[in-house]
C-alpha cells in the first residue's frame, strides 16, 4: 500500500492543496484512496466533508473502539497531509510509514529558508532510522508560481542547487481555490477547464506512479 506524505514545516505552503489533488488523482485512476490529515487544523477532513458523493470516493481515517485512527479496510493508497512545524519523533514516525515524501514550497525567501532547513532535518531524521528501514523517495514541487517574477527566478535558482528531484512549478491560479471550496480536484472537472494545470501535473503523476 503506497503511502505518500506531503510535508513542510512552513505553514501555508499549499500542503492541503497538493495532498487533496494527489488523492483526487488516485481516486480518478480507480484506486481505493484515503486522505489522512495529521494536522490539528484538520483541513483535509473538512475538505472531504465538502466532496460531492457522486464523485470517485476518497476515504478518511477510521476510528476503532480505542479511538485509534487507522486506514479503512480495502484502502490501496494513502495520502498524508502533515502539520506545520513537523520535526523530531513525529517526523521520524511519519518517515517510517511513508514510501514517498513530497515537499511543497512557495517562491518566497521564508519558504526557501524553511525548506532548506527541513531538508537538513530530513537527512538527520533519516540517519536516526534503523539501518534496515527504507527511506522514502523525496521530491519537491513549487506552488503558486507566477511566471516571469523575480521570486520564481530565485526559487528556481534555489532548487537547482539542491540534490533533490524537482517535479516542477504549479502556477498561481484560482482554479485550486475554487475547486477546493467545492470539495473538488483537477480530476473532477472537464479537462478543458484545467488543461494547463493538468499539463503541469504530468511530471508529478509520473513520479507518483513510478
RACORZI-V662416 format. One record per residue. N is the residue number from 1. RES is the residue in three letters. SS is DSSP state (A for helix, B for strand, O for the rest). OMEGA is omega as a letter, one per 20 degrees, with the letter a starting at -180 (none if undefined). D_CENTER is the distance of its C-alpha to the mean C-alpha in whole Angstrom. Layout:
n=N res=RES ss=SS omega=OMEGA d_center=D_CENTER
n=N res=RES ss=SS omega=OMEGA d_center=D_CENTER
This chain:
n=1 res=UNK ss=O omega=r d_center=17
n=2 res=UNK ss=B omega=r d_center=13
n=3 res=UNK ss=B omega=a d_center=11
n=4 res=UNK ss=B omega=r d_center=7
n=5 res=UNK ss=B omega=r d_center=6
n=6 res=UNK ss=B omega=a d_center=3
n=7 res=UNK ss=O omega=r d_center=7
n=8 res=UNK ss=O omega=a d_center=9
n=9 res=UNK ss=O omega=r d_center=13
n=10 res=UNK ss=O omega=r d_center=13
n=11 res=UNK ss=O omega=r d_center=13
n=12 res=UNK ss=O omega=a d_center=12
n=13 res=UNK ss=O omega=r d_center=10
n=14 res=UNK ss=O omega=a d_center=8
n=15 res=UNK ss=A omega=a d_center=5
n=16 res=UNK ss=A omega=r d_center=7
n=17 res=UNK ss=A omega=a d_center=7
n=18 res=UNK ss=A omega=a d_center=4
n=19 res=UNK ss=A omega=a d_center=4
n=20 res=UNK ss=A omega=r d_center=7
n=21 res=UNK ss=A omega=r d_center=8
n=22 res=UNK ss=A omega=r d_center=7
n=23 res=UNK ss=A omega=r d_center=9
n=24 res=UNK ss=A omega=r d_center=12
n=25 res=UNK ss=A omega=r d_center=12
n=26 res=UNK ss=A omega=a d_center=13
n=27 res=UNK ss=A omega=a d_center=15
n=28 res=UNK ss=A omega=r d_center=17
n=29 res=UNK ss=O omega=r d_center=17
n=30 res=UNK ss=O omega=r d_center=19
n=31 res=UNK ss=O omega=r d_center=17
n=32 res=UNK ss=O omega=a d_center=17
n=33 res=UNK ss=B omega=r d_center=14
n=34 res=UNK ss=B omega=r d_center=13
n=35 res=UNK ss=B omega=a d_center=10
n=36 res=UNK ss=B omega=a d_center=11
n=37 res=UNK ss=B omega=r d_center=11
n=38 res=UNK ss=O omega=r d_center=12
n=39 res=UNK ss=O omega=a d_center=13
n=40 res=UNK ss=O omega=r d_center=16
n=41 res=UNK ss=O omega=r d_center=16
n=42 res=UNK ss=O omega=a d_center=14
n=43 res=UNK ss=A omega=a d_center=13
n=44 res=UNK ss=A omega=r d_center=11
n=45 res=UNK ss=A omega=r d_center=14
n=46 res=UNK ss=A omega=r d_center=16
n=47 res=UNK ss=A omega=r d_center=14
n=48 res=UNK ss=A omega=r d_center=15
n=49 res=UNK ss=A omega=r d_center=19
n=50 res=UNK ss=A omega=a d_center=19
n=51 res=UNK ss=O omega=r d_center=18
n=52 res=UNK ss=O omega=a d_center=21
n=53 res=UNK ss=O omega=a d_center=23
n=54 res=UNK ss=O omega=a d_center=24
n=55 res=UNK ss=O omega=r d_center=20
n=56 res=UNK ss=O omega=a d_center=19
n=57 res=UNK ss=O omega=r d_center=18
n=58 res=UNK ss=B omega=a d_center=15
n=59 res=UNK ss=B omega=r d_center=16
n=60 res=UNK ss=O omega=r d_center=15
n=61 res=UNK ss=O omega=r d_center=17
n=62 res=UNK ss=B omega=a d_center=20
n=63 res=UNK ss=B omega=r d_center=23
n=64 res=UNK ss=O omega=a d_center=26
n=65 res=UNK ss=O omega=r d_center=29
n=66 res=UNK ss=O omega=r d_center=28
n=67 res=UNK ss=O omega=r d_center=25
n=68 res=UNK ss=O omega=a d_center=23
n=69 res=UNK ss=B omega=r d_center=20
n=70 res=UNK ss=B omega=r d_center=19
n=71 res=UNK ss=O omega=r d_center=17
n=72 res=UNK ss=O omega=r d_center=20
n=73 res=UNK ss=O omega=r d_center=22
n=74 res=UNK ss=O omega=r d_center=22
n=75 res=UNK ss=O omega=a d_center=18
n=76 res=UNK ss=O omega=a d_center=17
n=77 res=UNK ss=B omega=r d_center=13
n=78 res=UNK ss=B omega=r d_center=11
n=79 res=UNK ss=B omega=a d_center=7
n=80 res=UNK ss=B omega=r d_center=7
n=81 res=UNK ss=B omega=a d_center=6
n=82 res=UNK ss=O omega=a d_center=8
n=83 res=UNK ss=O omega=r d_center=11
n=84 res=UNK ss=O omega=r d_center=13
n=85 res=UNK ss=O omega=a d_center=15
n=86 res=UNK ss=O omega=r d_center=14
n=87 res=UNK ss=O omega=r d_center=17
n=88 res=UNK ss=A omega=a d_center=20
n=89 res=UNK ss=A omega=a d_center=20
n=90 res=UNK ss=A omega=r d_center=17
n=91 res=UNK ss=A omega=r d_center=15
n=92 res=UNK ss=A omega=r d_center=17
n=93 res=UNK ss=A omega=r d_center=17
n=94 res=UNK ss=A omega=r d_center=13
n=95 res=UNK ss=A omega=r d_center=14
n=96 res=UNK ss=A omega=a d_center=17
n=97 res=UNK ss=A omega=a d_center=15
n=98 res=UNK ss=O omega=r d_center=12
n=99 res=UNK ss=O omega=r d_center=13
n=100 res=UNK ss=B omega=r d_center=10
n=101 res=UNK ss=B omega=a d_center=8
n=102 res=UNK ss=B omega=a d_center=6
n=103 res=UNK ss=B omega=r d_center=7
n=104 res=UNK ss=B omega=r d_center=7
n=105 res=UNK ss=B omega=r d_center=11
n=106 res=UNK ss=B omega=a d_center=13
n=107 res=UNK ss=O omega=r d_center=17
n=108 res=UNK ss=O omega=a d_center=19
n=109 res=UNK ss=A omega=a d_center=21
n=110 res=UNK ss=A omega=r d_center=19
n=111 res=UNK ss=A omega=r d_center=16
n=112 res=UNK ss=A omega=r d_center=17
n=113 res=UNK ss=A omega=a d_center=19
n=114 res=UNK ss=A omega=a d_center=16
n=115 res=UNK ss=A omega=r d_center=14
n=116 res=UNK ss=A omega=r d_center=17
n=117 res=UNK ss=A omega=a d_center=18
n=118 res=UNK ss=A omega=r d_center=15
n=119 res=UNK ss=A omega=r d_center=15
n=120 res=UNK ss=A omega=r d_center=19
n=121 res=UNK ss=A omega=r d_center=18
n=122 res=UNK ss=A omega=r d_center=16
n=123 res=UNK ss=A omega=r d_center=19
n=124 res=UNK ss=A omega=a d_center=21
n=125 res=UNK ss=A omega=r d_center=19
n=126 res=UNK ss=A omega=r d_center=19
n=127 res=UNK ss=A omega=a d_center=23
n=128 res=UNK ss=A omega=r d_center=23
n=129 res=UNK ss=O omega=r d_center=22
n=130 res=UNK ss=O omega=a d_center=25
n=131 res=UNK ss=O omega=a d_center=26
n=132 res=UNK ss=O omega=a d_center=26
n=133 res=UNK ss=O omega=r d_center=22
n=134 res=UNK ss=O omega=r d_center=20
n=135 res=UNK ss=O omega=a d_center=17
n=136 res=UNK ss=O omega=r d_center=14
n=137 res=UNK ss=B omega=a d_center=13
n=138 res=UNK ss=B omega=r d_center=11
n=139 res=UNK ss=B omega=a d_center=10
n=140 res=UNK ss=B omega=r d_center=10
n=141 res=UNK ss=B omega=r d_center=9
n=142 res=UNK ss=B omega=a d_center=11
n=143 res=UNK ss=B omega=r d_center=11
n=144 res=UNK ss=B omega=a d_center=14
n=145 res=UNK ss=B omega=r d_center=16
n=146 res=UNK ss=O omega=a d_center=20
n=147 res=UNK ss=O omega=r d_center=22
n=148 res=UNK ss=O omega=a d_center=25
n=149 res=UNK ss=O omega=r d_center=24
n=150 res=UNK ss=A omega=a d_center=25
n=151 res=UNK ss=A omega=r d_center=22
n=152 res=UNK ss=A omega=r d_center=20
n=153 res=UNK ss=A omega=r d_center=23
n=154 res=UNK ss=A omega=r d_center=22
n=155 res=UNK ss=A omega=a d_center=19
n=156 res=UNK ss=A omega=r d_center=20
n=157 res=UNK ss=A omega=r d_center=22
n=158 res=UNK ss=A omega=a d_center=20
n=159 res=UNK ss=A omega=r d_center=18
n=160 res=UNK ss=A omega=a d_center=21
n=161 res=UNK ss=O omega=a d_center=22
n=162 res=UNK ss=O omega=r d_center=19
n=163 res=UNK ss=O omega=a d_center=20
n=164 res=UNK ss=O omega=r d_center=16
n=165 res=UNK ss=B omega=r d_center=15
n=166 res=UNK ss=B omega=a d_center=14
n=167 res=UNK ss=B omega=r d_center=12
n=168 res=UNK ss=B omega=r d_center=14
n=169 res=UNK ss=B omega=r d_center=14
n=170 res=UNK ss=B omega=a d_center=13
n=171 res=UNK ss=B omega=r d_center=16
n=172 res=UNK ss=O omega=a d_center=16
n=173 res=UNK ss=O omega=r d_center=18
n=174 res=UNK ss=A omega=r d_center=18
n=175 res=UNK ss=A omega=a d_center=17
n=176 res=UNK ss=A omega=a d_center=14
n=177 res=UNK ss=A omega=a d_center=16
n=178 res=UNK ss=A omega=r d_center=18
n=179 res=UNK ss=A omega=a d_center=16
n=180 res=UNK ss=A omega=a d_center=14
n=181 res=UNK ss=O omega=a d_center=18
n=182 res=UNK ss=O omega=r d_center=19
n=183 res=UNK ss=O omega=a d_center=16
n=184 res=UNK ss=O omega=r d_center=16
n=185 res=UNK ss=O omega=r d_center=13
n=186 res=UNK ss=A omega=a d_center=14
n=187 res=UNK ss=A omega=a d_center=16
n=188 res=UNK ss=A omega=a d_center=18
n=189 res=UNK ss=O omega=r d_center=20
n=190 res=UNK ss=O omega=a d_center=23
n=191 res=UNK ss=A omega=r d_center=21
n=192 res=UNK ss=A omega=a d_center=24
n=193 res=UNK ss=A omega=a d_center=22
n=194 res=UNK ss=O omega=a d_center=19
n=195 res=UNK ss=A omega=a d_center=21
n=196 res=UNK ss=A omega=a d_center=20
n=197 res=UNK ss=A omega=r d_center=16
n=198 res=UNK ss=A omega=r d_center=16
n=199 res=UNK ss=A omega=r d_center=18
n=200 res=UNK ss=A omega=a d_center=15
n=201 res=UNK ss=A omega=a d_center=12
n=202 res=UNK ss=A omega=r d_center=15
n=203 res=UNK ss=A omega=a d_center=14
n=204 res=UNK ss=A omega=r d_center=11
n=205 res=UNK ss=A omega=r d_center=12
n=206 res=UNK ss=A omega=r d_center=15
n=207 res=UNK ss=A omega=r d_center=13
n=208 res=UNK ss=A omega=a d_center=11
n=209 res=UNK ss=A omega=a d_center=14
n=210 res=UNK ss=O omega=none d_center=16
